[in-house]
Amino acid sequence: MNPAYRILSALPHKLATLLYCFNEADEVLLLERAREPNLGLWSPCGGKLHTETGESPHACACREAREEMGVQLTPADLHLTGTIAERAYQGQSHWLLFLFEVKLKLKAVPPPHREGHFKFFSRHELARLKMPQTDCERIWPLFWRHRGGFFAAACHCKADGSNQWTLEESRECRVYNAEQMPGRARQRKTRVNRKS
């Protein structure tokens, strides 16, 4: 057996959800984590699936929203924006992540939780935050690009700290992306109005 395969096959495989929640101003809610993994870093809230009970990703996302934010959700309140397979993350485990956008707009910042404290940020403020490396590299760009659509990606986290990414499926939501770029949308509308 290949030694590299033996090492990789010995790592545990974990399943988790991430919840991308927004307020009416389209600011995203992030959690500054008080625990590992990603201690001291900002990330969407979420958590591991209860695989021992056969919990589904949607059920896990609803449970995590209730436990961490005090928000009652049903699967219909969620949009699965993407999945990410992280191979050998930090050399400790493999992760399969389910990224859900919460369709309901939050009215207030949830209270502090044992996992950390919450805060809303505009899209432009994210660049100055301390985040996990994979989030900065590709996860946030992929989320914004596919918001309202769907993507599947894989990340091979290497021992030297570099990551090798593969985009395995990509279905962008063109209407949603146009709404995220109001300048371009206004320009197109202006051109149409001039023709009429």
C-alpha positions as CSV (number, residue, x, y, z in Angstrom):
1,M,0.0,0.0,0.0
2,N,1.2,3.5,-0.8
3,P,2.5,5.2,2.4
4,A,0.8,8.5,1.5
5,Y,-2.5,6.6,1.0
6,R,-2.1,4.9,4.4
7,I,-1.6,8.2,6.1
8,L,-4.6,9.8,4.4
9,S,-6.9,6.8,5.0
10,A,-6.1,6.9,8.7
11,L,-7.5,10.5,9.1
12,P,-11.1,10.8,10.3
13,H,-13.8,12.1,7.9
14,K,-16.1,14.8,9.3
15,L,-19.3,16.2,7.9
16,A,-20.3,19.8,8.8
17,T,-22.6,22.6,7.8
18,L,-22.0,26.4,7.5
19,L,-24.8,28.9,7.6
20,Y,-24.5,32.1,5.6
21,C,-27.0,34.5,7.2
22,F,-27.7,38.1,6.2
23,N,-29.6,41.1,7.5
24,E,-31.8,43.5,5.6
25,A,-28.7,45.5,4.6
26,D,-27.2,42.3,3.1
27,E,-24.5,42.2,5.7
28,V,-23.3,38.7,6.5
29,L,-23.3,37.3,10.0
30,L,-20.0,35.8,11.2
31,L,-18.8,34.2,14.4
32,E,-15.4,34.9,16.0
33,R,-14.7,31.4,17.2
34,A,-13.8,30.8,20.8
35,R,-13.0,27.1,20.2
36,E,-11.2,24.9,17.8
37,P,-11.3,24.4,15.0
38,N,-10.4,27.9,13.8
39,L,-10.0,29.4,17.2
40,G,-9.9,33.3,17.1
41,L,-10.9,33.4,13.4
42,W,-14.1,34.7,11.8
43,S,-16.4,32.2,10.0
44,P,-20.0,31.5,9.4
45,C,-21.7,29.6,12.2
46,G,-22.5,25.9,11.8
47,G,-21.4,22.6,13.1
48,K,-20.9,18.9,12.7
49,L,-23.6,16.5,11.6
50,H,-24.8,14.0,14.2
51,T,-23.8,11.1,11.9
52,E,-24.5,8.5,14.7
53,T,-28.3,9.4,14.4
54,G,-28.3,9.7,10.6
55,E,-28.9,13.5,10.7
56,S,-29.2,15.1,7.3
57,P,-27.2,18.2,6.3
58,H,-30.5,20.3,6.2
59,A,-31.5,19.0,9.7
60,C,-28.1,19.8,11.0
61,A,-28.2,23.3,9.7
62,C,-31.6,23.9,11.3
63,R,-30.4,22.5,14.6
64,E,-27.2,24.6,14.6
65,A,-29.3,27.8,13.8
66,R,-31.5,27.0,16.9
67,E,-28.6,26.1,19.2
68,E,-26.1,28.9,18.2
69,M,-28.4,31.7,17.1
70,G,-31.8,31.0,18.7
71,V,-33.3,31.1,15.2
72,Q,-36.0,28.5,14.3
73,L,-35.6,27.3,10.7
74,T,-37.1,24.6,8.5
75,P,-35.3,23.0,5.5
76,A,-37.4,25.3,3.2
77,D,-35.6,28.3,4.8
78,L,-32.3,27.1,3.4
79,H,-30.6,27.2,0.0
80,L,-27.7,24.7,-0.5
81,T,-25.2,27.0,-2.2
82,G,-22.2,24.6,-2.3
83,T,-20.3,21.6,-1.0
84,I,-16.6,21.5,-0.3
85,A,-14.5,18.5,0.3
86,E,-11.3,19.4,2.2
87,R,-8.7,16.6,2.1
88,A,-6.3,16.5,5.1
89,Y,-7.3,19.9,6.5
90,Q,-4.5,21.0,8.8
91,G,-3.2,17.4,8.5
92,Q,-5.8,16.3,11.0
93,S,-9.0,15.3,9.2
94,H,-11.0,15.3,6.0
95,W,-14.0,17.5,5.9
96,L,-17.1,17.5,3.8
97,L,-18.8,20.9,4.2
98,F,-22.4,21.9,3.2
99,L,-22.7,25.6,2.7
100,F,-26.3,26.9,3.2
101,E,-27.6,30.4,2.7
102,V,-30.4,31.2,5.1
103,K,-33.2,32.8,3.1
104,L,-34.7,34.6,6.1
105,K,-33.2,38.0,6.9
106,L,-32.0,38.4,10.5
107,K,-33.3,41.4,12.4
108,A,-30.6,41.5,15.1
109,V,-27.2,40.2,16.1
110,P,-27.6,36.9,18.1
111,P,-26.4,36.9,21.7
112,P,-22.9,35.5,22.5
113,H,-22.6,31.8,22.5
114,R,-20.1,29.3,23.9
115,E,-18.7,29.0,20.4
116,G,-17.9,32.7,20.2
117,H,-19.6,36.0,19.5
118,F,-21.4,37.3,16.4
119,K,-21.2,40.4,14.3
120,F,-22.5,41.6,10.9
121,F,-20.1,42.6,8.2
122,S,-20.5,44.1,4.8
123,R,-18.9,42.2,1.9
124,H,-16.2,44.7,1.6
125,E,-15.2,44.5,5.3
126,L,-14.4,40.7,5.0
127,A,-10.9,41.3,3.5
128,R,-9.6,42.8,6.8
129,L,-10.8,40.0,9.0
130,K,-8.8,37.0,10.3
131,M,-10.3,34.0,8.6
132,P,-9.3,30.4,7.9
133,Q,-6.9,30.1,4.9
134,T,-9.3,28.1,2.8
135,D,-12.1,30.6,3.4
136,C,-9.9,33.5,2.1
137,E,-8.5,31.6,-0.8
138,R,-11.5,30.2,-2.4
139,I,-14.6,29.6,-0.3
140,W,-15.8,33.2,-0.1
141,P,-15.1,33.9,-3.8
142,L,-16.9,30.7,-4.7
143,F,-19.8,31.6,-2.5
144,W,-20.3,35.1,-3.9
145,R,-19.9,33.8,-7.5
146,H,-22.5,31.1,-6.9
147,R,-24.9,32.8,-4.5
148,G,-28.4,31.7,-5.5
149,G,-26.9,28.9,-7.6
150,F,-24.7,25.9,-6.7
151,F,-21.1,24.7,-6.8
152,A,-19.1,21.7,-5.7
153,A,-15.4,22.1,-5.0
154,A,-12.5,20.0,-3.6
155,C,-9.4,21.2,-1.8
156,H,-6.3,19.1,-1.3
157,C,-4.6,20.7,1.8
158,K,-0.9,19.9,1.5
159,A,1.7,19.5,4.2
160,D,3.6,22.6,3.0
161,G,0.5,24.8,3.7
162,S,-0.5,25.2,0.1
163,N,-3.9,24.1,-1.2
164,Q,-4.8,22.6,-4.5
165,W,-8.4,23.4,-5.6
166,T,-10.7,21.8,-8.1
167,L,-14.1,23.2,-9.1
168,E,-16.1,20.1,-9.8
169,E,-19.5,21.6,-10.6
170,S,-20.6,25.2,-11.2
171,R,-24.1,26.6,-11.7
172,E,-24.1,30.4,-11.3
173,C,-27.3,32.3,-10.7
174,R,-27.0,35.1,-13.3
175,V,-30.0,37.1,-12.1
176,Y,-28.8,37.1,-8.5
177,N,-25.2,38.0,-9.6
178,A,-26.6,41.0,-11.6
179,E,-28.4,42.2,-8.4
180,Q,-25.1,41.9,-6.6
181,M,-23.5,44.3,-9.2
182,P,-25.9,47.2,-9.2
183,G,-23.6,49.4,-11.2
184,R,-23.6,47.0,-14.1
185,A,-27.4,46.4,-13.8
186,R,-28.1,50.2,-13.9
187,Q,-25.8,50.6,-17.0
188,R,-27.7,47.8,-18.8
189,K,-31.0,49.4,-17.9
190,T,-29.9,52.8,-19.0
191,R,-28.8,51.5,-22.4
192,V,-32.2,49.8,-22.9
193,N,-34.0,53.0,-21.9
194,R,-32.0,55.1,-24.4
195,K,-33.0,52.7,-27.2
196,S,-36.8,52.9,-26.4
